[in-house]
Amino acid sequence: MNCELTKLHFDALRKLREECDYEDSRSGGELIFVLRNKLSPGIGDKTLSDLEGWRMIEAGINKWFGTLGYRITELGRREIEANRPKEPKPKTKHKLRSLPPRLGKPKGRFDR
């Protein structure tokens, strides 16, 4: 399987996983296909067809509306877990250098 996942593919998988988990929790464990309009507007037909071709999502009929919907498969869930973004390193605090004093060396009244 030659699949090169892009950022759009991962965004689509994450959003679909979130929506599927929400729908499954509401329906008492019944598997519901998520409608296309629940996904982000940036997720297009090409992205969905790629993911469906790679068997990371599956298409089916939504129970309530009778229109085409999508579900994430176990392969899609494993792909998300395998490619988790790395935790960013905490930025080091910038250390300030001490500036030289603006005034010169202190002088007494007998110094010239």
NORUR-V564422 format. One record per pair of residues at least 12 apart in sequence whose ideal C-beta (glycine too) atoms are under 6 Angstrom apart, sorted by the first residue. I is the first residue (numbers start at 0). J is the second residue. D is the distance in whole Angstrom. If there is no record, write none. Layout:
i: [I/I]
j: [J/J]
d: [D/D]
This chain:
i: [2/7/11/11/12/12/14/14/15/16/18/18/19/19/19/31/32/32/32/32/33/33/34/34/54/55/55/55/56/56/56/57/57]
j: [53/46/42/46/75/79/38/39/71/71/33/37/33/70/71/62/59/61/68/70/68/69/61/68/74/72/74/75/69/71/75/70/72]
d: [4/5/4/5/5/5/6/5/5/5/4/5/6/6/5/6/4/5/3/5/5/6/6/5/6/6/5/4/5/5/6/5/6]
